[in-house]
Amino acid sequence: MHTTADILRRAQETLRTAQHGFVDLANGAPQRKLSGLRNLVVFGRAVTNVLQNLRATESDFDEWYIKYRDEMESDPLMKYFYNLRTKILKEGLLETSVHVHIRQFSFSDIHRFGPPPPNAKAFFIGDSIGGSGWEIQLPDGSTEKYYVELPSDIGSISLQFPEPPKYHLEQEIEDTSIEGLSKKYIEYLHAVVEAAKERFTYG
């Protein structure tokens, strides 16, 4: 039988996996952003599933947890991520779009990315996963993408959800990009795990 300490440790481990997903989403290579988002969503929901195992070891768990349960059920942000997990696991769907804001860009800015890789055909900004870089023609005639970092003074790129939630904890959300929403989601889960550790850790 698992102890309270075992369950809290598993909840922390599951949260760390979701946090790794956020790191890939926010700071990883463009080709890792969507996989990072999937991991964040799936393992983020699993955090509360793991915590609910405390019912077997703590008689007053439901009395403590009801506040968070009611909050998550009524909160637009938390409900959005809950439903997103269902779409990913049951339907394989993860709908996103890319928002590109170009502050200034001219042909002369190309040199800032260094010399083009061999067989570079074209430069692109803001593909379907939010990346920028060079299209490279391979010997067999196919093309691959060579990604580079887009300087902030040139522009910014963010991933967007269709019809994103506008409120969290009764406050209007200013940054509704996927990165901004995911940050608030992870922060909430972290707060719940920390509260559980404080309440159910003894000695």
Summary of the structure (lengths in Angstrom):
residues: 203
radius of gyration: 21.0
end to end distance: 20.5
largest distance: 67.4
contacts: 588
relative contact order: 0.17
helix: 55%
strand: 17%
